[in-house]
């Protein structure tokens, strides 16, 4: 019998990855985006929002990895992780490459639904 991929250690790792990406995205946004051609204040604000949501969801995963029931819940952790990647990732892509990734528009609310459901 194989061990489930949904376990406390993997939920913790997923949370750590989201926090690392969120912090890195926030730092990149603060230091590199504002001077780029075509980067409006609204796009920078979207970038910051996405970085914040990624970080907050990572912290949530770190917390639930310590809970005896939710650390092995088959839906909660994966939904939060996947939703954060979809939600924040699509906003980051849209802020950076707006004209080239319009097809990602429907992904953002779907990611939000997964985050909330998780």
Secondary structure, DSSP 4 states (H G I P E B T S, - for coil): -PPPS-SHHHHHHHHHHHHHHHHHHHHHIIIIITTSTT--HHHHHHHHHHHHHHHHHHHHHHHHTTSTTGGG-TTHHHHHHHHHHHHHHHHHHHHHHGGGGGGGHHHHHHHHHHHHH-
